[in-house]
Amino acid sequence: MCFTDPNQGVASADYLAAHADLGSAIAVIYKNDDNYSSGITAKFKSEADAKGLSIVYEGTFDDSNASDFTVQLKKAQDAGADLLFLPIYYDPASLILTQANQMGYAPTIFGVDGMDGILTLEGFDTSLAEGVYLLTPFSADATDDLTVNFTKNYKARKDGEVPNQFAADAYDCVYALVAAAEAAGITSDMPYSECCDKLIAAMQELEYTGLTGTSTWDATGAVTKEPKVYVIKDGAYAEP
């Protein structure tokens, strides 16, 4: 149900190419031992080159050095980067935002769906996320009936916790499987192997619209759906 890595890399570069006012010199910091992060980065760099974007610095980290980003940030700053692309999850991103602020370095920040959740990260100063751009298929602040009802019920069951895109993806997964099972005519007395084969075939024909948009699947199981860009404003997701 989650975006494919190439989809996010391409969509990020395309958005930045269409919104040059966000920054003209790009630095990228990614996790080189993570297929998610490195996969998005590879596609971002390829599309950025095709679109004529300027990447002035590329920094990496791994599990052994995921707590101190001052070296990468200083190199990005010295290279004149006014936009920082972070194809990583919100835990290291929160440290990067904190350490950049301590250095007095304030580039535009653009993240991907792994950034979703940073506003509920315990111990993080969420004011540092103001103005951060990110790709995510879901915003709990959206006003459509489906999102409003889901968010209300989720918060009621989770002691007020606000759902992020991972919660919405999980919700959509269940109902997409139900829709595929119904379309395939699966019944409880069928052998598991038959159910599996029928689901694989049905998913390739399914077009499911839920909390995270309209999704389709190919023969490999990869999902296609339109990435959405939000900016964090006043502690909430807003359309740019």
Backbone as CSV, one residue per row, in Angstrom:
resi,resn,N_x,N_y,N_z,CA_x,CA_y,CA_z,C_x,C_y,C_z
1,MET,0.815,-1.211,0.000,0.000,0.000,0.000,0.854,1.270,0.000
2,CYS,2.100,1.145,0.452,2.980,2.318,0.485,3.512,2.629,-0.909
3,PHE,3.836,3.895,-1.138,4.464,4.297,-2.385,5.675,3.424,-2.691
4,THR,5.939,3.174,-3.948,7.203,2.549,-4.307,8.305,3.601,-4.193
5,ASP,9.519,3.150,-3.909,10.637,4.076,-3.753,10.880,4.914,-5.012
6,PRO,10.912,4.310,-6.211,11.124,5.118,-7.418,10.067,6.204,-7.586
7,ASN,8.812,5.863,-7.273,7.721,6.817,-7.407,7.990,8.068,-6.576
8,GLN,8.465,7.886,-5.351,8.720,9.022,-4.474,9.911,9.861,-4.944
9,GLY,10.957,9.183,-5.419,12.123,9.913,-5.888,11.806,10.780,-7.088
10,VAL,11.089,10.212,-8.035,10.716,10.949,-9.238,9.762,12.093,-8.891
11,ALA,8.756,11.801,-8.066,7.763,12.825,-7.712,8.408,13.986,-6.967
12,SER,9.367,13.699,-6.104,10.046,14.762,-5.353,10.819,15.674,-6.291
13,ALA,11.579,15.077,-7.203,12.360,15.881,-8.145,11.452,16.704,-9.053
14,ASP,10.356,16.099,-9.497,9.428,16.816,-10.368,8.808,18.004,-9.647
15,TYR,8.462,17.807,-8.380,7.851,18.901,-7.619,8.852,20.042,-7.428
16,LEU,10.081,19.705,-7.095,11.091,20.744,-6.875,11.427,21.476,-8.173
17,ALA,11.396,20.758,-9.285,11.639,21.401,-10.573,10.535,22.400,-10.905
18,ALA,9.311,22.069,-10.485,8.171,22.950,-10.763,8.041,24.077,-9.743
19,HIS,8.792,23.992,-8.653,8.718,25.013,-7.595,10.138,25.458,-7.239
20,ALA,10.758,26.115,-8.192,12.155,26.522,-8.046,12.362,27.515,-6.909
21,ASP,11.287,28.167,-6.491,11.408,29.139,-5.403,11.756,28.480,-4.064
22,LEU,11.593,27.154,-3.949,11.910,26.468,-2.700,13.409,26.337,-2.476
23,GLY,14.178,26.404,-3.551,15.631,26.295,-3.430,16.252,25.964,-4.765
24,SER,17.440,26.509,-4.999,18.108,26.293,-6.279,19.336,25.401,-6.160
25,ALA,19.835,25.210,-4.934,21.010,24.364,-4.701,20.617,23.298,-3.684
26,ILE,20.630,22.041,-4.100,20.074,20.951,-3.294,21.182,20.111,-2.661
27,ALA,21.014,19.818,-1.377,21.845,18.831,-0.694,20.968,17.634,-0.348
28,VAL,21.519,16.440,-0.438,20.804,15.215,-0.119,21.538,14.503,1.005
29,ILE,20.799,14.103,2.040,21.362,13.256,3.091,20.493,12.008,3.173
30,TYR,21.109,10.843,2.967,20.334,9.604,2.951,21.070,8.502,3.701
31,LYS,20.332,7.433,4.018,20.864,6.295,4.771,21.323,5.226,3.779
32,ASN,22.634,5.011,3.719,23.170,4.174,2.647,23.041,2.674,2.897
33,ASP,22.629,2.263,4.104,22.415,0.836,4.358,20.937,0.487,4.417
34,ASP,20.108,1.338,3.819,18.664,1.152,3.827,18.160,1.217,2.388
35,ASN,17.553,0.140,1.903,17.077,0.096,0.519,16.044,1.171,0.233
36,TYR,15.209,1.457,1.231,14.184,2.501,1.084,14.839,3.842,0.761
37,SER,15.769,4.247,1.601,16.403,5.555,1.458,17.284,5.631,0.218
38,SER,18.110,4.609,0.002,19.009,4.639,-1.148,18.245,4.498,-2.462
39,GLY,17.127,3.753,-2.441,16.315,3.601,-3.644,15.661,4.903,-4.064
40,ILE,15.108,5.622,-3.101,14.504,6.919,-3.404,15.569,7.879,-3.910
41,THR,16.726,7.869,-3.254,17.806,8.775,-3.633,18.255,8.544,-5.070
42,ALA,18.421,7.286,-5.446,18.883,6.981,-6.798,17.930,7.533,-7.855
43,LYS,16.635,7.332,-7.649,15.651,7.830,-8.616,15.556,9.350,-8.573
44,PHE,15.700,9.921,-7.369,15.668,11.383,-7.247,16.815,12.001,-8.036
45,LYS,18.017,11.462,-7.881,19.184,12.002,-8.569,19.038,11.896,-10.085
46,SER,18.520,10.776,-10.553,18.330,10.587,-11.988,17.327,11.585,-12.550
47,GLU,16.206,11.740,-11.847,15.177,12.672,-12.317,15.633,14.116,-12.152
48,ALA,16.360,14.409,-11.069,16.881,15.763,-10.860,17.815,16.158,-11.998
49,ASP,18.648,15.215,-12.440,19.551,15.474,-13.562,18.767,15.740,-14.838
50,ALA,17.722,14.937,-15.048,16.898,15.114,-16.244,16.161,16.442,-16.238
51,LYS,15.820,16.930,-15.058,15.073,18.184,-14.929,15.987,19.401,-14.784
52,GLY,17.297,19.169,-14.768,18.224,20.292,-14.669,18.386,20.862,-13.270
53,LEU,18.060,20.080,-12.240,18.234,20.543,-10.867,19.703,20.423,-10.462
54,SER,20.115,21.288,-9.562,21.505,21.321,-9.117,21.649,20.670,-7.747
55,ILE,22.321,19.518,-7.689,22.637,18.858,-6.425,24.090,19.194,-6.092
56,VAL,24.275,19.989,-5.042,25.605,20.504,-4.730,26.326,19.685,-3.663
57,TYR,25.587,18.822,-2.973,26.219,17.991,-1.948,25.381,16.739,-1.724
58,GLU,26.071,15.634,-1.475,25.411,14.362,-1.181,26.096,13.727,0.032
59,GLY,25.342,13.573,1.116,25.888,12.984,2.331,25.154,11.725,2.714
60,THR,25.856,10.812,3.386,25.237,9.558,3.786,25.493,9.269,5.264
61,PHE,24.758,8.277,5.773,24.982,7.754,7.113,24.473,6.330,7.153
62,ASP,24.796,5.617,8.240,24.277,4.266,8.428,23.960,4.076,9.906
63,ASP,23.659,2.845,10.295,23.264,2.599,11.686,24.355,2.960,12.687
64,SER,25.592,2.939,12.250,26.691,3.184,13.177,26.903,4.666,13.491
65,ASN,26.345,5.553,12.685,26.566,6.986,12.912,25.296,7.791,12.628
66,ALA,24.185,7.306,13.170,22.881,7.924,12.888,22.428,8.895,13.969
67,SER,23.371,9.449,14.728,22.983,10.375,15.789,23.637,11.748,15.673
68,ASP,24.699,11.850,14.896,25.408,13.124,14.753,25.543,13.458,13.269
69,PHE,24.854,14.506,12.838,24.840,14.891,11.436,25.535,16.231,11.196
70,THR,26.304,16.682,12.157,26.915,18.012,12.044,27.900,18.088,10.880
71,VAL,28.623,17.010,10.616,29.582,17.019,9.503,28.847,17.182,8.173
72,GLN,27.799,16.358,7.961,27.043,16.447,6.713,26.382,17.813,6.559
73,LEU,25.833,18.326,7.655,25.156,19.619,7.593,26.136,20.750,7.293
74,LYS,27.324,20.692,7.883,28.335,21.731,7.637,28.780,21.698,6.176
75,LYS,28.946,20.504,5.618,29.343,20.398,4.224,28.239,20.898,3.296
76,ALA,26.992,20.604,3.642,25.865,21.103,2.847,25.805,22.626,2.905
77,GLN,26.001,23.164,4.089,25.988,24.617,4.269,27.133,25.271,3.496
78,ASP,28.325,24.696,3.590,29.486,25.250,2.889,29.321,25.179,1.374
79,ALA,28.561,24.175,0.909,28.320,24.032,-0.532,27.258,25.005,-1.034
80,GLY,26.641,25.736,-0.109,25.630,26.723,-0.490,24.247,26.143,-0.694
81,ALA,23.994,24.959,-0.152,22.677,24.336,-0.323,21.599,25.123,0.410
82,ASP,20.575,25.524,-0.329,19.448,26.223,0.300,18.214,25.332,0.375
83,LEU,18.360,24.068,-0.041,17.290,23.070,0.092,17.920,21.740,0.465
84,LEU,17.353,21.105,1.463,17.863,19.830,1.956,16.823,18.752,1.715
85,PHE,17.169,17.776,0.870,16.267,16.660,0.573,16.623,15.500,1.492
86,LEU,15.609,15.023,2.246,15.822,13.980,3.246,14.938,12.769,2.950
87,PRO,15.406,11.820,2.173,14.633,10.601,1.898,14.855,9.567,3.004
88,ILE,14.453,9.913,4.217,14.709,9.100,5.406,13.486,9.118,6.304
89,TYR,13.553,8.333,7.399,12.454,8.305,8.354,12.570,9.444,9.371
90,TYR,11.488,9.634,10.113,11.403,10.833,10.950,12.358,10.858,12.129
91,ASP,12.817,9.702,12.611,13.753,9.716,13.745,15.060,10.430,13.400
92,PRO,15.800,9.984,12.378,17.009,10.742,12.033,16.705,12.140,11.506
93,ALA,15.556,12.298,10.837,15.198,13.627,10.333,15.032,14.619,11.473
94,SER,14.480,14.164,12.596,14.300,15.067,13.744,15.646,15.527,14.287
95,LEU,16.641,14.641,14.265,17.983,15.014,14.720,18.626,16.004,13.756
96,ILE,18.416,15.793,12.474,18.962,16.717,11.478,18.357,18.099,11.644
97,LEU,17.059,18.165,11.845,16.401,19.463,12.043,16.911,20.145,13.309
98,THR,17.078,19.385,14.367,17.559,19.943,15.636,18.983,20.460,15.499
99,GLN,19.855,19.663,14.888,21.260,20.038,14.770,21.464,21.179,13.769
100,ALA,20.668,21.217,12.707,20.741,22.334,11.766,20.347,23.635,12.462
101,ASN,19.316,23.560,13.289,18.885,24.741,14.027,19.983,25.223,14.979
102,GLN,20.646,24.301,15.645,21.728,24.659,16.559,22.902,25.308,15.828
103,MET,23.075,24.955,14.553,24.149,25.532,13.747,23.756,26.861,13.122
104,GLY,22.472,27.205,13.202,22.001,28.396,12.521,21.830,28.203,11.025
105,TYR,21.694,26.958,10.614,21.525,26.609,9.201,20.050,26.346,8.943
106,ALA,19.453,27.104,8.010,18.001,27.029,7.833,17.604,26.861,6.371
107,PRO,17.983,25.759,5.744,17.529,25.517,4.368,16.068,25.070,4.364
108,THR,15.433,25.115,3.211,14.125,24.476,3.057,14.318,22.971,3.181
109,ILE,13.420,22.316,3.916,13.502,20.870,4.110,12.400,20.197,3.300
110,PHE,12.790,19.164,2.526,11.814,18.400,1.747,12.035,16.924,2.041
111,GLY,11.002,16.261,2.564,11.095,14.853,2.906,10.093,14.009,2.143
112,VAL,10.100,12.724,2.438,9.185,11.779,1.786,8.257,11.177,2.836
113,ASP,7.597,10.070,2.510,6.565,9.584,3.427,7.128,9.096,4.766
114,GLY,8.422,8.762,4.808,9.026,8.378,6.078,9.090,9.518,7.079
115,MET,8.930,10.747,6.594,8.930,11.914,7.483,7.627,11.996,8.287
116,ASP,6.584,11.358,7.768,5.285,11.403,8.441,5.401,10.750,9.818
117,GLY,4.995,11.477,10.840,5.125,11.014,12.212,6.024,11.911,13.041
118,ILE,6.708,12.847,12.389,7.649,13.701,13.116,6.948,14.620,14.113
119,LEU,5.698,14.965,13.839,4.970,15.868,14.742,4.530,15.191,16.034
120,THR,4.574,13.869,16.064,4.179,13.146,17.284,5.368,12.444,17.932
121,LEU,6.567,12.766,17.486,7.773,12.137,18.030,8.075,12.695,19.414
122,GLU,8.128,11.822,20.401,8.338,12.240,21.783,9.699,12.919,21.949
123,GLY,9.689,14.065,22.593,10.918,14.787,22.884,11.382,15.725,21.785
124,PHE,10.714,15.722,20.645,11.113,16.589,19.538,10.392,17.927,19.618
125,ASP,11.134,19.013,19.404,10.553,20.355,19.371,9.874,20.541,18.025
126,THR,8.557,20.377,17.991,7.839,20.380,16.717,7.867,21.733,16.011
127,SER,8.239,22.792,16.725,8.348,24.088,16.061,9.435,24.062,14.989
128,LEU,10.400,23.149,15.142,11.478,23.031,14.160,10.992,22.429,12.849
129,ALA,9.815,21.820,12.867,9.256,21.219,11.651,8.400,22.203,10.863
130,GLU,8.218,23.407,11.365,7.436,24.403,10.633,8.094,24.679,9.279
131,GLY,7.289,24.620,8.241,7.800,24.884,6.905,8.404,23.683,6.208
132,VAL,8.408,22.527,6.863,8.932,21.307,6.235,7.935,20.790,5.195
133,TYR,8.441,20.436,4.025,7.630,19.833,2.973,7.831,18.321,3.010
134,LEU,6.771,17.579,2.726,6.896,16.127,2.685,5.859,15.520,1.760
135,LEU,6.217,14.357,1.230,5.265,13.559,0.471,4.550,12.621,1.425
136,THR,3.261,12.596,1.358,2.489,11.639,2.145,1.129,11.461,1.480
137,PRO,0.578,10.255,1.500,-0.727,10.040,0.875,-1.898,10.371,1.791
138,PHE,-1.596,10.813,3.027,-2.674,10.987,4.001,-2.385,12.164,4.923
139,SER,-3.402,12.934,5.203,-3.326,13.995,6.204,-4.525,13.891,7.124
140,ALA,-4.258,13.754,8.424,-5.350,13.665,9.398,-6.140,14.962,9.478
141,ASP,-5.601,16.034,8.911,-6.278,17.333,8.932,-7.188,17.545,7.727
142,ALA,-7.226,16.584,6.810,-8.117,16.697,5.653,-9.576,16.706,6.115
143,THR,-10.436,17.318,5.312,-11.816,17.534,5.744,-12.836,16.636,5.043
144,ASP,-12.387,15.692,4.209,-13.350,14.779,3.599,-13.924,13.841,4.657
145,ASP,-15.118,13.335,4.413,-15.841,12.540,5.414,-15.063,11.305,5.848
146,LEU,-14.432,10.613,4.889,-13.720,9.385,5.216,-12.576,9.655,6.194
147,THR,-11.801,10.707,5.926,-10.680,11.043,6.808,-11.167,11.527,8.163
148,VAL,-12.180,12.366,8.173,-12.714,12.894,9.432,-13.196,11.760,10.330
149,ASN,-13.952,10.826,9.769,-14.483,9.717,10.563,-13.379,8.790,11.050
150,PHE,-12.417,8.490,10.159,-11.306,7.624,10.536,-10.491,8.260,11.667
151,THR,-10.156,9.529,11.518,-9.340,10.218,12.519,-10.060,10.287,13.861
152,LYS,-11.342,10.574,13.826,-12.130,10.641,15.050,-12.133,9.299,15.777
153,ASN,-12.403,8.224,15.047,-12.465,6.894,15.660,-11.089,6.411,16.120
154,TYR,-10.060,6.724,15.334,-8.701,6.329,15.698,-8.288,7.002,17.004
155,LYS,-8.533,8.299,17.108,-8.155,9.043,18.316,-8.926,8.540,19.533
156,ALA,-10.179,8.173,19.322,-10.987,7.667,20.427,-10.450,6.342,20.956
157,ARG,-9.903,5.527,20.059,-9.391,4.208,20.444,-7.933,4.246,20.891
158,LYS,-7.222,5.346,20.552,-5.781,5.416,20.816,-5.424,6.566,21.758
159,ASP,-6.335,6.861,22.682,-6.077,7.888,23.713,-5.648,9.222,23.120
160,GLY,-6.302,9.620,22.045,-6.057,10.932,21.473,-4.926,10.998,20.474
161,GLU,-4.263,9.884,20.213,-3.155,9.885,19.246,-3.674,10.193,17.847
162,VAL,-2.970,11.073,17.141,-3.363,11.447,15.784,-2.783,10.433,14.799
163,PRO,-3.596,9.865,13.917,-3.076,8.867,12.971,-2.185,9.499,11.906
164,ASN,-1.134,8.780,11.527,-0.307,9.226,10.417,-0.564,8.324,9.211
165,GLN,0.249,8.481,8.162,-0.021,7.731,6.933,0.183,6.234,7.110
166,PHE,1.009,5.833,8.072,1.209,4.405,8.290,-0.067,3.758,8.822
167,ALA,-0.770,4.466,9.695,-2.051,3.973,10.195,-3.081,3.921,9.077
168,ALA,-3.093,4.970,8.249,-4.052,5.009,7.140,-3.746,3.936,6.098
169,ASP,-2.469,3.704,5.829,-2.092,2.639,4.896,-2.559,1.280,5.401
170,ALA,-2.359,1.030,6.695,-2.776,-0.251,7.270,-4.282,-0.441,7.147
171,TYR,-5.028,0.617,7.410,-6.486,0.583,7.295,-6.892,0.264,5.856
172,ASP,-6.276,0.960,4.907,-6.602,0.731,3.503,-6.222,-0.676,3.058
173,CYS,-5.107,-1.202,3.603,-4.688,-2.564,3.242,-5.795,-3.581,3.513
174,VAL,-6.380,-3.466,4.691,-7.419,-4.426,5.088,-8.596,-4.370,4.113
175,TYR,-9.049,-3.167,3.810,-10.236,-3.045,2.968,-9.940,-3.323,1.501
176,ALA,-8.709,-3.079,1.072,-8.331,-3.455,-0.287,-8.329,-4.973,-0.432
177,LEU,-7.838,-5.673,0.574,-7.854,-7.139,0.550,-9.280,-7.676,0.564
178,VAL,-10.135,-7.043,1.353,-11.545,-7.445,1.382,-12.168,-7.271,-0.001
179,ALA,-11.901,-6.115,-0.626,-12.466,-5.849,-1.949,-11.960,-6.863,-2.968
180,ALA,-10.672,-7.213,-2.890,-10.104,-8.186,-3.822,-10.689,-9.577,-3.575
181,ALA,-10.842,-9.931,-2.306,-11.403,-11.237,-1.962,-12.843,-11.366,-2.456
182,GLU,-13.602,-10.292,-2.294,-14.988,-10.314,-2.770,-15.046,-10.406,-4.292
183,ALA,-14.176,-9.652,-4.962,-14.159,-9.675,-6.428,-13.745,-11.048,-6.960
184,ALA,-12.871,-11.731,-6.203,-12.383,-13.046,-6.632,-13.328,-14.173,-6.248
185,GLY,-14.354,-13.873,-5.458,-15.292,-14.901,-5.036,-14.697,-15.878,-4.044
186,ILE,-13.778,-15.415,-3.228,-13.119,-16.287,-2.252,-14.089,-16.645,-1.126
187,THR,-14.101,-17.904,-0.749,-14.940,-18.376,0.355,-14.073,-19.089,1.391
188,SER,-14.616,-19.231,2.590,-13.832,-19.761,3.714,-13.445,-21.230,3.551
189,ASP,-14.115,-21.945,2.662,-13.806,-23.363,2.494,-12.757,-23.640,1.421
190,MET,-12.240,-22.598,0.793,-11.236,-22.784,-0.254,-9.862,-23.084,0.351
191,PRO,-9.043,-23.893,-0.297,-7.658,-24.108,0.161,-6.886,-22.782,0.132
192,TYR,-5.960,-22.648,1.045,-5.189,-21.409,1.140,-4.480,-21.076,-0.168
193,SER,-3.920,-22.071,-0.821,-3.179,-21.837,-2.060,-4.095,-21.268,-3.143
194,GLU,-5.334,-21.759,-3.186,-6.289,-21.251,-4.169,-6.660,-19.807,-3.852
195,CYS,-6.861,-19.538,-2.562,-7.159,-18.156,-2.143,-6.039,-17.209,-2.565
196,CYS,-4.811,-17.647,-2.358,-3.648,-16.830,-2.700,-3.616,-16.530,-4.197
197,ASP,-3.797,-17.554,-5.005,-3.775,-17.377,-6.451,-4.880,-16.431,-6.917
198,LYS,-6.053,-16.587,-6.323,-7.173,-15.731,-6.699,-6.933,-14.278,-6.286
199,LEU,-6.330,-14.097,-5.112,-6.035,-12.733,-4.655,-5.011,-12.053,-5.562
200,ILE,-3.977,-12.787,-5.938,-2.951,-12.228,-6.817,-3.578,-11.743,-8.125
201,ALA,-4.452,-12.554,-8.683,-5.112,-12.176,-9.940,-6.057,-10.993,-9.730
202,ALA,-6.834,-11.027,-8.633,-7.823,-9.978,-8.387,-7.173,-8.634,-8.097
203,MET,-6.038,-8.644,-7.389,-5.373,-7.379,-7.044,-4.921,-6.634,-8.296
204,GLN,-4.584,-7.371,-9.345,-4.130,-6.723,-10.575,-5.272,-6.071,-11.350
205,GLU,-6.491,-6.417,-10.995,-7.665,-5.833,-11.642,-8.342,-4.785,-10.774
206,LEU,-7.880,-4.692,-9.522,-8.568,-3.847,-8.543,-8.156,-2.381,-8.655
207,GLU,-9.121,-1.497,-8.529,-8.868,-0.065,-8.337,-9.580,0.323,-7.046
208,TYR,-8.788,0.589,-6.024,-9.345,0.819,-4.687,-9.126,2.271,-4.278
209,THR,-10.192,2.926,-3.835,-10.097,4.301,-3.345,-10.381,4.315,-1.853
210,GLY,-9.423,4.806,-1.085,-9.558,4.831,0.367,-8.954,6.080,0.969
211,LEU,-8.481,5.962,2.197,-7.908,7.101,2.917,-6.689,7.676,2.215
212,THR,-5.917,6.812,1.567,-4.646,7.255,0.986,-4.718,7.455,-0.516
213,GLY,-5.920,7.614,-1.036,-6.081,7.881,-2.453,-6.544,6.661,-3.227
214,THR,-6.423,6.734,-4.536,-6.830,5.643,-5.413,-5.600,4.834,-5.805
215,SER,-5.670,3.524,-5.580,-4.525,2.641,-5.787,-4.840,1.543,-6.783
216,THR,-3.822,1.192,-7.567,-3.853,0.010,-8.418,-2.555,-0.760,-8.195
217,TRP,-2.523,-2.040,-8.599,-1.359,-2.890,-8.359,-0.948,-3.597,-9.644
218,ASP,0.366,-3.795,-9.806,0.840,-4.533,-10.968,1.109,-5.992,-10.593
219,ALA,1.675,-6.751,-11.510,1.871,-8.188,-11.302,2.888,-8.491,-10.204
220,THR,3.741,-7.531,-9.886,4.734,-7.735,-8.815,4.175,-7.381,-7.449
221,GLY,2.985,-6.780,-7.418,2.404,-6.335,-6.158,2.692,-4.893,-5.843
222,ALA,3.461,-4.204,-6.687,3.790,-2.797,-6.456,2.557,-1.929,-6.688
223,VAL,2.366,-0.953,-5.821,1.196,-0.083,-5.898,1.529,1.179,-6.687
224,THR,0.535,1.692,-7.379,0.633,2.986,-8.035,-0.454,3.876,-7.460
225,LYS,-0.041,5.010,-6.916,-0.994,6.027,-6.472,-0.294,7.370,-6.465
226,GLU,-1.050,8.419,-6.520,-0.505,9.752,-6.692,0.057,10.290,-5.379
227,PRO,1.354,10.633,-5.361,1.905,11.262,-4.152,1.308,12.655,-3.951
228,LYS,1.149,13.032,-2.710,0.661,14.361,-2.377,1.733,15.096,-1.597
229,VAL,1.872,16.377,-1.859,2.845,17.203,-1.146,2.102,18.071,-0.143
230,TYR,2.594,18.038,1.099,2.060,18.895,2.144,3.200,19.703,2.743
231,VAL,2.850,20.810,3.380,3.811,21.587,4.144,3.288,21.694,5.568
232,ILE,4.179,21.591,6.535,3.772,21.686,7.941,3.637,23.174,8.293
233,LYS,2.442,23.536,8.708,2.135,24.923,9.032,1.286,24.970,10.287
234,ASP,1.736,25.714,11.286,1.021,25.811,12.564,0.802,24.437,13.179
235,GLY,1.790,23.563,13.040,1.720,22.252,13.664,0.776,21.280,12.996
236,ALA,0.418,21.525,11.741,-0.492,20.637,11.017,-0.093,20.586,9.555
237,TYR,-0.595,19.582,8.839,-0.320,19.469,7.422,-1.262,20.385,6.646
238,ALA,-0.691,21.152,5.738,-1.495,22.048,4.902,-1.055,21.886,3.458
239,GLU,-1.967,22.175,2.544,-1.596,22.169,1.135,-0.739,23.400,0.849
240,PRO,0.347,23.234,0.111,1.247,24.374,-0.157,0.540,25.490,-0.918
